[in-house]
Amino acid sequence: MSTIGYYICVPFAWVLRTFYELTGSYGWALVLFTIVVKLITLPFQMKSKKSMMRMNLFQPKIKEIQTKYANNPQKMNDEIQMLYAKEGVNPMSGCLWSFLPFPILIALYSIIRQPLSRFMMLSKDVVTEITTLATTLGYNAELVRKGYEEIGLAKFISDNFADFSGKFDGLLNVNYNFLGYTFFDFIENTGAVVAICFVFMLIYFTLCFRKELERAEHANGGPVTCPEPSTAITNKKAFLASAGVFLLAVVLLITHAQTELSVACIGVIVAILTMIVLGLTSGKKSVIEIIKGVDYKTLLFFIGLFVSVAGLEKTGVLNMIANFITSVSEGNIAVIVIVILWLSAITSAFVDNIPFAATMIPVIRAIAATEGMDIGVLAWALSLGTDLGGNATPIGASANVVGTSVSAKGGYPIGWGRYCKYCVPATIIVMAVSTAYLFLRYL
């Protein structure tokens, strides 16, 4: 990277390193870094959205000009430019602000890809010395994918930190591990297929709702416009105070291992602080309105759902499902992967995926040991199945329950029939894509 690029990375690397030292986890450091970047870029993104919404307001007038001067392109362009000048609108202003996150993403990519020279700020000579020492200890750079050598080296240093400790100033023992796999393992093994599935879903839902969107646009007399985001903020003090409480909640959740506060305790603390903040900034009436507005039906549903899942776990039903896999596969690797992937998806559509995944982990370890398989293939199949399968039903994931509940409160109820009509085929599509991906990459 050029000298300019290096200095662009410096402030971002410092922020990321600060969060790492606070949490002791590279993954959580990235989460906090993302939140900070989002908060910094939020005003610019809001400005971009406002500009784009203003442009949408003029679409009917622009269409009118385009229709009127369809046979005279020069006159049409002149009239459109005159309209922009008259209304004080710059058609490029929305796009310009949208490009702001790209330098940050490029800098972050460089920091992640080069943890020694960018994240730890070690010189090229020091990195060379570290590489030489690592090679004498058994590190083989040829086994690391080209372009990601420093990631592989940082992982080796973490696994053998006792041999490096105290020998190089600034060298950190970076913890990349998440449940036995590194953060980059998850990105490398599931990131690509998730991106592919995302593209498939964009196409699928566009085809599903294209006519409805066109009818809505026609009935509206032009593109559907959104209200100004700022109109939702009626009390700036309450908004800023609530945002502060939210950030505190994020920090407490990330550092709960260090503070030894349970998630339930953090939830109660945040709820109490929210009530206090609203009482001080908006008055007692706002507190009463918030309490009345709590979706108790959804909370009671979650209580019942988790009780049912706990019952399935305690009575051994989840273990029975897990053991079923070993009996039907008969040692065939391809069958094992298919069964784990699809059974996990089907089960996660109705059962919370966390206890099911926890139950399945020892099972896939036993299968890998007895069948001589790479446990990574089974882990990625389990990860994709339990994660993507929850999209099939309204109760398959917490986000589904909350989303349908909010939609119903807004006057747009989504029943099981309508939800499953669109989401079951969508889930089958992404699972088929995941199956093909696992076969092409690992089998």
NUPA-950860 format. One record per residue: x, y, z negated of N, C-alpha, C in turn. Coordinates in steps of 0.001 Angstrom, whole numbers, padded with zeros to 6 digits, always signed. Last residue first. Layout:
<pts>
XYZXYZXYZ/...
</pts>
This chain:
<pts>
-016486-031699+001396-016676-033130+001652-016201-033524+003053/-016075-028920+001116-015474-029838+000136-015549-031312+000515/-017192-027420+003256-015988-026951+002558-015297-028031+001727/-019388-028747+004274-018359-028263+005188-017072-027901+004480/-020843-029297+001916-020372-030387+002776-019229-029932+003660/-021388-026716+000934-020636-027668+000107-020063-028803+000950/-022892-025665+003117-021641-025039+002674-020779-026021+001880/-025135-027288+003180-024234-027273+004335-022867-026714+003941/-026184-026540+000658-025824-027939+000953-024830-028005+002097/-026693-023824+001053-025720-024242+000039-025262-025676+000269/-028706-023969+002994-027442-023285+003317-026348-023721+002338/-030626-025246+001455-030114-025911+002659-028785-025303+003084/-031055-023263-000429-030516-024536-000872-029963-025331+000299/-032150-021266+001136-030837-021010+000512-030217-022308-000003/-034538-022619+001946-033558-022131+002931-032187-021950+002292/-035833-023054-000456-035432-024210+000362-034371-023795+001380/-036342-020408-001191-035440-021218-002005-034948-022433-001223/-038175-019707+000798-036916-018969+000682-035888-019770-000103/-040320-021453+000250-039545-021602+001498-038197-020884+001441/-040893-020250-002340-040505-021659-002220-039767-021905-000893/-041621-017582-001777-040357-017863-002454-039939-019335-002418/-044118-017472-000479-042942-016867+000145-041627-017349-000466/-045802-018998-002067-045968-019028-000613-044728-018500+000097/-045270-018283-004678-044682-019528-004164-044774-019628-002640/-046771-015856-004787-045325-015896-005065-044682-017118-004406/-049374-016680-004190-048697-015720-003307-047190-015761-003520/-049809-018523-006367-049973-018895-004965-049207-017990-004032/-049399-017084-008715-048526-018216-008392-048587-018549-006909/-049882-013539-007963-050223-014837-008517-049236-015909-008112/-049235-010407-008743-048684-011440-007856-048939-012786-008512/-050950-007266-008834-050701-008602-009397-050199-009581-008341/-050532-004253-008967-050245-005148-007849-049928-006545-008378/-050696-002473-011056-051877-002643-010215-051668-003537-009013/-048598-002440-012779-048687-001333-011827-049866-001451-010880/-048815-004826-014041-049164-003634-014806-049305-002414-013902/-047848-006479-011990-049252-006594-012400-049707-005353-013165/-045165-005687-011947-045986-005499-010755-047468-005536-011106/-044382-006551-014459-044345-005116-014162-045229-004809-012953/-044678-009331-014016-045432-008653-015072-045507-007154-014821/-042860-009872-012026-044283-010081-011748-045159-009381-012786/-040477-009180-013474-040854-008519-012224-042328-008660-011908/-040446-010964-015647-040522-009519-015893-041006-008790-014644/-040256-013391-014241-041358-013150-015177-041548-011657-015393/-037871-013036-012789-039128-013308-012090-040324-012964-012978/-035979-012739-014795-036229-011617-013889-037540-011799-013140/-035925-015281-015905-036466-014166-016699-036811-012980-015808/-037010-017845-013644-035969-016960-014186-036635-015818-014939/-039261-019346-013099-037949-019955-012923-036805-019136-013484/-041795-018474-013064-041218-018703-014387-039805-019262-014301/-042537-018256-010388-042556-017038-011213-041933-017220-012580/-040148-020245-008445-041418-020034-009150-041369-018759-009990/-037637-020120-007139-038783-020759-006490-040122-020436-007136/-035340-019217-008317-036106-018245-007525-037429-018808-007025/-033930-021212-009524-034841-020442-010358-035671-019441-009598/-032091-022150-007673-033366-022852-007823-034388-022081-008636/-029773-020656-007968-030669-020345-006858-032038-021004-006996/-028704-021812-010410-028866-020371-010209-029917-020069-009149/-028622-024571-010191-029309-023976-011345-029573-022486-011140/-027161-024807-007717-028496-025365-007910-029254-024695-009028/-024692-023539-008173-025581-023051-007121-027010-023538-007326/-023711-025111-010339-023844-023658-010449-024835-023111-009423/-023629-027689-009252-024473-027403-010416-024741-025907-010544/-021731-027270-007247-023068-027757-006896-024052-027451-008021/-019556-026533-008777-020125-025536-007863-021510-025963-007412/-019132-028946-010177-019412-027702-010913-020057-026664-010006/-018491-030724-008160-019715-030938-008931-020113-029662-009673/-016063-029589-007361-017151-029737-006388-018482-029901-007116/-014521-029795-009737-014873-028492-009192-016046-028563-008223/-013866-032400-010210-014983-031858-010982-015426-030499-010440/-013231-034666-007775-012830-033341-008232-014021-032712-008940/-013591-038123-008857-013931-036955-008041-013333-035678-008620/-013537-040648-009988-012304-040080-009459-012541-038877-008564/-015683-041694-011274-015668-041836-009817-014407-041271-009178/-015149-041079-013947-015391-042477-013554-015282-042693-012050/-014743-038271-013936-013728-039174-014498-013899-040606-013986/-017059-037254-012776-015761-036954-012162-014693-037916-012644/-018940-038175-014637-018988-038649-013245-017643-038436-012570/-018171-036708-016885-018114-038174-016922-018117-038748-015516/-018684-034126-015957-017324-034486-016370-017161-036006-016382/-021373-034216-015554-020527-034097-014367-019065-034391-014712/-022140-034492-018292-022491-035523-017307-021574-035436-016086/-021352-032150-019564-020686-033409-019918-020978-034530-018928/-023184-030402-018006-021721-030263-017979-021008-031542-018413/-025898-030756-018443-025290-031396-017279-023769-031353-017280/-026505-029207-020624-026684-030651-020724-025938-031376-019615/-026035-026677-019574-025234-027137-020716-025321-028643-020880/-028038-026621-017634-026637-026586-017214-025728-027092-018328/-030272-026669-019359-030083-027734-018381-028626-027802-017921/-029995-024323-020861-029880-025627-021528-029668-026772-020548/-030150-022481-018518-029020-022519-019448-028923-023854-020185/-032509-022530-017035-031308-023161-016468-030142-023271-017444/-035691-023530-018121-034596-022566-018252-033277-023219-017871/-037682-025133-015665-037014-025193-016963-035888-024173-016988/-038561-024712-013070-039562-024830-014132-038957-024783-015538/-036419-024484-011427-037620-023754-011020-038672-023756-012129/-034576-026224-012389-034443-024824-012793-035635-023975-012364/-035314-028576-011046-035508-028471-012497-035481-027019-012956/-034553-027937-008432-035954-028250-008730-036230-028084-010226/-031766-027527-008779-032619-026470-008241-034077-026701-008616/-030905-029985-009735-030694-028785-010552-031610-027659-010099/-031540-031528-007529-032228-031792-008791-032083-030600-009734/-029781-030416-005631-031222-030291-005449-031994-030568-006735/-027153-030884-006784-027568-029597-006240-029090-029452-006223/-027153-033607-007526-026883-032556-008525-027415-031214-008046/-027706-034814-005020-028605-035010-006154-028406-033918-007192/-025482-033976-003471-026852-033628-003061-027810-033720-004243/-023365-035139-004935-023420-033689-004740-024838-033250-004377/-024035-037886-004731-023901-037242-006040-024044-035731-005918/-023886-038297-001977-025183-038431-002655-025146-037732-004011/-021146-037960-001581-022084-037074-000896-023449-037104-001585/-020073-040071-003129-019771-038675-003459-020792-037723-002841/-021542-042839-004470-021380-042121-003201-021234-040630-003488/-022149-044145-006844-020751-043868-006539-020501-043135-005238/-024928-044246-007076-024167-045483-006823-022755-045204-006315/-026988-042399-007500-025888-042077-006578-025080-043294-006167/-028783-043190-009429-029226-043181-008030-028083-042953-007043/-027381-042992-011871-027950-044275-011461-028325-044314-009986/-026592-040382-012218-025553-041406-012128-026100-042729-011608/-029078-039077-012408-028164-038797-011296-027148-039908-011112/-030167-039795-014813-030789-040304-013587-029850-040153-012394/-028909-038284-016721-028457-039673-016532-029025-040295-015265/-030446-035926-016504-029020-035918-016178-028503-037327-015889/-032932-036804-017386-032795-036279-016023-031339-036318-015586/-032242-037479-020000-032752-038511-019101-032615-038076-017645/-031576-034975-021015-030534-036004-020912-030958-037126-019972/-034090-033792-020983-033041-033245-020123-031896-034239-019956/-035355-035387-022924-035841-035397-021541-034774-034871-020585/-034733-035344-025606-033871-036113-024709-034322-036153-023268/-035962-033784-027427-036538-035115-027217-035758-035945-026210/-034499-031405-027216-034412-032200-028443-034926-033622-028247/-035252-030443-024661-033845-030720-024974-033726-031664-026167/-037975-030117-024881-037463-031025-023853-036014-031421-024150/-037969-028180-026933-038574-029497-027146-038079-030519-026148/-036798-026044-025620-036097-026637-026768-036651-028019-027077/-038856-025555-023789-037542-025999-023302-036750-026657-024423/-040877-024717-025567-041074-025904-024722-039750-026457-024224/-039683-022411-026590-040049-023500-027499-040212-024794-026713/-039491-020896-024280-038253-021347-024915-038516-022456-025934/-042248-020467-023763-041392-021144-022779-040139-021702-023436/-043128-019033-026029-043669-020354-025731-042798-021143-024782/-041566-016724-025668-041469-017513-026904-041963-018933-026664/-042458-015829-023178-041075-016272-023327-040895-017118-024588/-045111-015143-023888-044868-016192-022887-043445-016736-023020/-044674-013079-025640-045278-014316-026145-045065-015465-025170/-043629-011217-023792-042828-011669-024933-043361-012985-025495/-045826-010855-022086-044591-011443-021559-043711-011966-022687/-047626-009703-023895-047976-010950-023211-046736-011658-022681/-046460-007312-024647-046498-008410-025623-046846-009743-024975/-044845-004964-023463-045561-006056-022796-045539-007291-023700/-045367-001846-024979-044590-003089-024970-045436-004210-024367/-046945+000392-025294-046606-000029-023928-045780-001297-023840/-047107+000872-027981-048306+000400-027301-047991-000159-025913/-044498+001793-028335-044926+000570-029032-046167-000015-028362/-044636+004123-026793-043694+003062-026439-044122+001743-027074/-046551+005606-028206-046825+005215-026813-045911+004071-026377/-045190+006021-030601-046432+005234-030609-046767+004741-029206/-043130+007646-029658-042817+006362-030295-044039+005451-030272/-044570+009855-028778-043817+009064-027802-043474+007689-028360/-045548+010893-031193-046485+010372-030200-045781+009482-029175/-043372+011940-032562-043935+010664-032999-044865+010047-031962/-040878+013363-030275-041960+013373-031239-042542+011996-031518/-038645+013477-028697-039950+013603-028039-041132+013613-029006/-036362+013356-030295-036331+014152-029061-037704+014385-028440/-036908+011796-032537-036217+013073-032708-036314+013965-031483/-038195+009546-031447-038865+010345-032468-038254+011711-032621/-036208+008578-029761-037450+009096-029181-038205+009967-030183/-034330+007795-031724-033978+008793-030706-035238+009408-030100/-035776+005823-033113-035282+007025-033816-035008+008148-032823/-036224+003915-031097-037364+004547-031776-036947+005849-032464/-033555+003255-030527-034415+003827-029485-035608+004545-030105/-032747+002116-032926-032120+003360-032470-032967+004050-031412/-034370-000184-032873-034529+000802-033946-033938+002150-033530/-033340-001488-030588-034759-001116-030651-034991-000032-031696/-030681-001917-031341-030965-001050-030202-032418-000581-030223/-031078-003714-033491-030377-002434-033695-030727-001447-032586/-032301-005870-032161-033036-005148-033205-032409-003767-033443/-030196-006659-030445-031487-006246-029907-032294-005438-030901/-028259-007406-032301-027990-006266-031422-029299-005737-030839/-029516-009665-033354-029229-008523-034225-028989-007262-033396/-029518-011334-031104-030786-010921-031707-030599-009681-032589/-026802-011739-030736-027544-011029-029701-028872-010523-030261/-024901-011071-033770-025669-011945-032882-026419-011099-031862/-021655-009860-034272-023087-009550-034302-023808-010478-033333/-018930-010011-034235-019662-011122-034845-021139-010778-035074/-017256-008335-032914-018009-007757-034034-018777-008805-034831/-016240-010090-030973-015317-009426-031891-016055-008881-033123/-018528-010896-029682-017627-011935-030199-016655-011343-031213/-019662-008559-028781-020299-009235-029925-019431-010347-030504/-018928-006887-026746-017961-007070-027836-018542-007859-029011/-021116-006839-025061-019829-007281-024524-018855-007624-025640/-023089-005819-026717-023256-007157-026141-021927-007708-025637/-022062-003276-027271-022257-004238-028358-022404-005663-027837/-022120-002120-024684-020841-002293-025388-020969-003331-026498/-024891-002123-024209-023986-002858-023320-022664-003148-024016/-025772-000435-026271-026243-001825-026210-025324-002676-025350/-024568+001948-025494-024171+001328-026757-024578-000143-026770/-026046+002419-023194-024609+002145-023076-024072+001493-024353/-028542+002921-024437-028386+001803-023501-026911+001426-023351/-028002+005230-025863-028365+004020-026597-028180+002785-025711/-027552+006970-023691-026480+006694-024651-026742+005431-025453/-030074+006995-022563-028966+006450-021770-027782+006110-022676/-031414+008315-024613-031762+006923-024317-030673+006253-023494/-030222+010849-024368-030090+010095-025618-030378+008618-025390/-031048+011572-021790-029619+011431-022090-029395+010617-023357/-033885+011594-022179-033243+010760-021147-031776+010506-021465/-034258+013496-024155-034651+012109-024422-033984+011158-023438/-033336+015726-022723-032691+015325-023972-032997+013867-024297/-035126+015903-020566-033708+015607-020331-032998+015129-021593/-038131+014799-019843-037442+015297-021032-035968+014921-020929/-038965+013777-017472-039736+014912-018008-039074+015540-019230/-038002+012227-014763-037382+012694-016009-038121+013942-016475/-039217+011839-012372-039509+010849-013413-038954+011282-014766/-038213+013706-010674-039560+013944-011195-039930+012964-012299/-035811+012753-009720-035765+013684-010852-037142+013949-011450/-036447+011270-007453-036111+010578-008714-036164+011492-009919/-039235+012138-005501-037941+012596-006004-037620+011879-007318/-040843+009262-003973-040838+010520-004731-039428+010883-005182/-040336+008107-000597-040291+007882-002043-040305+009226-002770/-042277+007421+002314-041334+008259+001566-041443+007980+000076/-042518+005435+005156-042929+005577+003763-041860+006374+003007/-042699+007033+008363-041983+006213+007389-042451+006491+005961/-046174+007782+009309-044722+007858+009470-044040+006988+008448/-048767+007505+008516-048462+008518+009521-046979+008703+009758/-049576+005514+006919-048985+006669+006244-048672+007802+007216/-050346+003562+008669-051384+004181+007851-050885+005454+007182/-047810+002869+009631-048785+003459+010545-049881+004188+009765/-046659+001777+007343-046039+002946+007960-047022+003653+008885/-048366-000388+006935-048255+000646+005908-047668+001926+006478/-047858-001840+009257-049202-001332+009000-049170-000205+007973/-045153-002443+008866-045536-001632+010015-046927-001038+009820/-045331-004042+006608-044589-002784+006533-044957-001855+007684/-046784-006184+007656-047330-005403+006542-046642-004049+006431/-044995-007124+009590-046288-006588+010004-046915-005731+008907/-042801-007960+007959-042627-006944+008995-043961-006296+009370/-042649-009922+006088-043398-008718+005732-043301-007611+006780/-041183-012041+007259-042408-012302+006496-043270-011058+006333/-038942-010836+008399-039911-011500+009267-041242-011719+008549/-037743-009981+006032-038096-009002+007061-039138-009580+008007/-037247-012382+004771-038279-011506+004205-038664-010380+005161/-035242-013438+006581-036473-014162+006245-037571-013220+005753/-033160-011539+006590-033850-011887+007835-035216-012511+007529/-032475-011590+003885-032845-010335+004528-033642-010595+005795/-031776-014281+003605-032955-013768+002915-033411-012426+003492/-029415-014448+005116-030572-015261+005494-031853-014718+004864/-027814-012747+003545-028136-012379+004930-029368-013148+005411/-027685-014290+001203-028254-012945+001166-028667-012489+002563/-026296-016535+002035-027708-016670+001637-028406-015315+001621/-023782-015333+002379-024477-015929+003532-025971-016053+003239/-023219-014634-000266-023301-013588+000767-024052-014096+001995/-023132-017175-001391-024139-016224-001860-024319-015105-000837/-020911-018240-000084-022228-018825+000184-023345-017911-000292/-018858-016583-001137-019137-016628+000301-020538-017149+000583/-018888-017065-003954-019142-015730-003396-019553-015763-001935/-018116-019555-004788-019553-019303-004639-019858-017955-003993/-015310-019660-004695-016094-020860-004390-017587-020618-004217/-014269-017120-005290-013775-017853-004130-014710-018986-003726/-015633-016430-007629-015731-015573-006441-015360-016373-005196/-014821-018518-009311-016236-018339-009002-016417-017483-007744/-012077-018070-009344-012588-019358-008874-014054-019222-008476/-011916-015614-010538-011653-015675-009109-012054-017017-008509/-012373-016296-013157-013300-015386-012495-013150-015485-010980/-011630-019778-013610-011298-018370-013598-012377-017568-012890/-013066-022182-015811-012734-021714-014468-012455-020229-014511/-013699-022582-018442-012759-023502-017829-012364-023118-016416/-015467-020456-018936-015918-021833-019056-015005-022813-018335/-013318-018445-017460-014742-018432-017753-015208-019883-017751/-010125-016842-017630-010956-018037-017762-012403-017743-018132/-008141-015003-017483-009031-015108-016330-010120-016152-016532/-006448-012967-019453-007348-014106-019597-008348-014117-018450/-003134-012053-019179-004480-011788-018695-005316-013060-018754/-000836-010953-020955-001384-012303-020839-002862-012157-020469/+001258-008556-019326+000097-008913-020129-000292-010367-019906/+004207-006662-019399+003575-007882-018915+002458-008301-019875/+005538-004532-020516+004304-004263-019780+003589-005487-019268/+008772-005878-020177+007926-004829-020750+006697-004598-019872/+009601-009181-020447+009295-008135-019470+008342-007127-020107/+009988-010871-022556+011069-010756-021573+010844-009624-020577/+007839-011253-024242+008980-010504-024744+010095-010296-023747/+006781-014261-022665+006549-013266-023706+007847-012617-024185/+007250-016360-021007+007426-015018-020452+007369-013926-021522/+006688-018690-022292+007970-018627-021575+008269-017237-021034/+004148-018272-023220+005224-018379-024212+006595-018257-023553/+002462-018477-021041+002869-017150-021496+004026-017195-022496/+001416-020212-019129+002733-020488-019709+003310-019212-020340/-001025-019278-018251-000961-020679-018697+000355-021007-019406/-000285-016696-017463-001237-016877-018562-001171-018293-019133/+001372-017295-015296+001942-016624-016467+001040-016821-017684/-000532-018354-013557+000558-019215-014036+001190-018615-015290/-002046-016043-013097-002686-017209-013723-001623-018152-014293/-000148-014473-011806-000706-014019-013084-001374-015166-013829/+000220-015996-009464+001335-015812-010382+000839-015381-011759/-002294-015755-008263-001792-017076-008645-000663-016984-009652/-002232-012990-007878-003293-013590-008694-002846-014964-009182/-000095-012655-006154+000016-012110-007509-001071-012663-008431/-001017-013876-003772+000109-014449-004503+000176-013950-005946/-002941-013449-001908-003376-013512-003299-002267-014084-004197/-001845-013565+000573-002486-012311+000215-002919-012259-001235/-002484-017003+001025-001729-015822+001439-002521-014547+001157/-003137-019039-001803-003597-018478-000540-002856-017175-000238/-000567-021056-003144-001510-019948-003328-001871-019369-001970/+001420-022801-002654+000098-023383-002914-000981-022317-003075/+003713-021343-002500+003161-021843-001247+001770-022447-001425/+004621-020864-005048+003853-019805-004385+003195-020287-003099/+004728-022760-007727+004906-022926-006291+004011-021931-005560/+006414-022998-010815+005417-022285-010019+005742-022426-008535/+008359-024106-012440+007466-025003-011699+006403-024320-010871/+010194-022481-013542+009316-023194-014485+008291-024090-013784/+011361-021237-011441+012199-022186-012195+011373-023019-013178/+009229-019590-010779+009627-020660-009859+010481-021703-010568/+009230-017751-012854+008085-018661-012710+008436-019837-011812/+011619-016380-012318+011501-017159-013543+010367-018178-013431/+010854-015202-009846+012017-016093-009915+011952-016985-011144/+008721-013620-010661+008492-014689-009687+009636-015699-009732/+010050-011807-012298+009029-012693-012871+008767-013881-011950/+011642-010513-010394+012278-011257-011491+011296-012253-012125/+009611-009344-008844+010529-010310-008228+011211-011161-009295/+008517-007611-010683+007669-008679-010134+008538-009759-009509/+010700-005900-010991+010261-006710-012132+009398-007870-011656/+010791-004730-008450+011942-005513-008929+011541-006421-010083/+008360-003361-008358+008594-004449-007409+009739-005337-007877/+007057-002736-011686+007775-002380-010465+008003-003609-009595/+003724-002925-012951+005112-003383-012954+005776-003041-011625/+001035-002377-013638+001941-001302-013225+003420-001700-013327/-000999-004111-014097+000007-003989-015160+001041-002916-014860/-002449-003576-011691-003124-003602-012993-002131-003389-014137/-000369-003539-009688-001395-002497-009774-002022-002435-011163/+001463-005629-009994+001964-004330-009558+000943-003214-009690/-000228-007704-011046+001075-007376-011638+001513-005958-011280/-002592-007909-009494-002671-007593-010931-001340-007189-011552/-003706-007494-006708-002310-007345-007132-002255-006974-008617/-006443-007786-006493-005589-008651-005658-004129-008605-006090/-007390-005807-008207-007710-007212-008476-006750-008134-007735/-006395-003514-006936-006020-003800-008323-006252-005267-008652/-007642-003662-004432-006185-003700-004514-005710-004064-005917/-010296-003410-005222-009854-004625-004526-008343-004772-004610/-010236-000818-006240-010520-001943-007134-010063-003253-006518/-009752+000635-003872-008782+000687-004973-008976-000497-005917/-012085+000005-002477-010780-000357-001908-009714-000384-002998/-013995+001120-004182-014012-000320-003922-012667-000798-003366/-013269+003802-003967-013212+003139-005272-013170+001629-005089/-013735+004345-001250-012362+004436-001772-012212+003741-003125/-016652+003840-001284-015716+002988-000558-014267+003128-001026/-018338+005659-002575-017900+004453-003297-016819+003649-002591/-018716+007706-000518-017901+007952-001703-017458+006674-002415/-020483+007348+001533-019135+006814+001738-018254+006954+000497/-022751+008680+000840-022795+007218+000771-021410+006596+000925/-022257+011292+001393-022185+010888-000009-022175+009367-000144/-022678+011165+004209-021363+011513+003665-021208+011053+002217/-025390+010623+004585-024401+009591+004925-023051+009867+004269/-026615+012975+003837-026921+011743+003107-025888+010668+003346/-025590+014765+005750-025259+014928+004330-025531+013675+003530/-026350+014649+008361-025203+013824+007969-024931+013870+006479/-028416+016434+008755-028692+014999+008916-027559+014102+008487/-029167+018986+006688-028009+018444+007403-028204+016936+007546/-031596+021513+006677-031301+020101+006482-030091+019705+007315/-033015+023938+006832-031798+023829+006020-031401+022403+005710/-035106+024355+008507-035428+023750+007215-034205+023610+006310/-033758+025470+010712-034867+026195+010096-035158+025684+008691/-031938+023448+011402-031441+024756+010966-032525+025536+010221/-033702+021382+012168-032752+021174+011062-032284+022507+010500/-034936+022654+014330-035738+022225+013180-034844+022025+011960/-032777+022927+016053-033439+024137+015551-034298+023813+014320/-032305+020260+016594-031285+021022+015881-031866+022317+015311/-034661+019706+018012-034387+018990+016757-033349+019735+015927/-034313+021352+020222-035456+021568+019330-035235+020897+017978/-032038+020207+021407-032016+021607+020961-033129+021880+019960/-032974+017642+022050-031882+017795+021076-031821+019219+020530/-034928+018371+023971-035310+017631+022760-034253+017806+021677/-033398+019524+025953-034370+020360+025240-034780+019696+023925/-032015+017219+026760-031289+018393+026289-032194+019304+025464/-034040+015394+027609-033195+015094+026440-032476+016314+025876/-036923+015422+028794-035907+016484+028796-035017+016320+027559/-038894+013624+028493-038270+013695+029821-037197+014768+029920/-039766+014041+025898-039192+012729+026247-038455+012756+027575/-040781+016158+024418-039675+016409+025362-038974+015107+025756/-042851+015024+022882-043123+016188+023725-042053+016403+024791/-041577+012992+021470-042665+012660+022403-042891+013797+023401/-039752+014452+019969-039268+013414+020876-040323+013037+021909/-041492+016042+018469-040577+016679+019425-040089+015658+020452/-042704+014019+016966-043529+014895+017806-042679+015566+018870/-040561+013037+015574-041241+012167+016544-042093+012980+017503/-040063+015263+013951-039038+014831+014917-039665+013942+015977/-042370+015308+012416-042072+016441+013296-041057+016057+014362/-042089+012803+011039-043243+013062+011924-042992+014209+012900/-039561+013266+009661-039678+012276+010722-040905+012494+011611/-039270+014891+007519-039309+015539+008825-039476+014559+009980/-039112+013209+005380-040249+014117+005432-040400+014763+006813/-036647+012020+005730-037855+011228+005999-039092+012109+006136/-034940+014028+004857-034935+013674+006270-036197+012886+006630/-035487+013887+002178-035850+015116+002894-035891+014858+004393/-034347+011420+001686-035800+011570+001534-036289+012833+002232/-031652+012008+002088-032297+011046+002975-033820+011157+002889/-031220+013777-000021-031034+014226+001355-031741+013307+002342/-031708+012104-002191-032542+013282-001983-032449+013771-000540/-029629+010253-001868-031020+009807-001776-031946+010990-001498/-027399+011916-002291-027572+011232-001006-029013+010812-000808/-027832+012618-004920-027804+013671-003906-028018+013077-002519/-027576+010122-006101-028857+010817-006185-028946+011912-005117/-024882+009690-005584-025861+008802-004969-027250+009433-004993/-023822+011683-007200-023595+011744-005757-024594+010857-005009/-024625+010842-009774-025076+012141-009245-024924+012245-007731/-023309+008195-009853-024766+008346-009839-025223+009706-009314/-020611+007912-010154-021093+008133-008787-022600+008360-008712/-020459+007493-012914-019736+008613-012295-020315+008944-010921/-021983+005198-013273-022390+006428-013944-021732+007653-013308/-020482+003372-011751-021871+003658-011391-022342+004973-012004/-018122+003338-013218-018102+003838-011842-019513+004212-011392/-019108+002149-015577-018534+003500-015604-018533+004122-014211/-019890-000380-014599-020881+000510-015221-020375+001947-015220/-017432-001399-013717-018518-001184-012759-019552-000221-013313/-016089-001630-016155-015553-000749-015118-016652-000398-014108/-017616-003612-017372-017593-002263-017941-017107-001236-016914/-016949-005743-015599-018348-005344-015808-018416-003910-016344/-014188-005918-015918-014733-005558-014613-016182-005103-014725/-014123-006746-018579-013490-005477-018210-014016-004994-016860/-015277-009226-018390-016027-008165-019056-015429-006794-018756/-013104-010505-016998-014445-010434-016430-015267-009319-017033/-010983-010360-018765-010868-009669-017487-012249-009494-016853/-011126-009774-022178-011638-010593-021073-011584-009782-019788/-010608-008104-024250-009800-009318-024161-010245-010243-023048/-011847-005646-024713-012662-006866-024733-011849-008145-024757/-009770-003723-024757-010888-003628-025694-011613-004963-025850/-008104-004400-022685-007534-004397-024033-008634-004342-025096/-009933-003992-020603-009403-005335-020856-008841-005430-022273/-010342-001257-020713-011471-002141-021004-010991-003571-021286/-007763-000447-019955-008313-000041-021249-009453-000963-021657/-007640-001463-017344-006737-002013-018367-007240-001657-019773/-009513+000157-016075-009727-001290-016131-008874-001928-017219/-008249+002670-016366-009580+002430-016944-009816+000933-017119/-005878+002201-014912-005807+002578-016336-007142+002304-017023/-006860+001719-012381-006147+000648-013075-006068+000939-014569/-007849+004230-011792-008780+003109-011898-008143+001935-012630/-005491+005783-011703-006529+006061-012713-007512+004902-012888/-003971+004277-009564-003500+004482-010936-004618+004772-011930/-004936+004268-006952-005219+003110-007806-004918+003378-009283/-003877+006578-005913-005337+006475-006002-005716+005351-006964/-001215+005928-005904-001656+006909-006892-003184+006970-006989/-001231+004087-003751-000794+003676-005087-001330+004624-006148/-001983+005633-001577-002866+004561-002035-002524+004115-003447/+000311+007187-001380-000968+007826-001685-001945+006795-002232/+002188+005215-000683+002357+005945-001933+001051+006611-002357/+000451+002291+000689+001214+003517+000771+001299+004187-000602/+000859-001194+000000+000000+000000+000000+000892+001239+000000/
</pts>
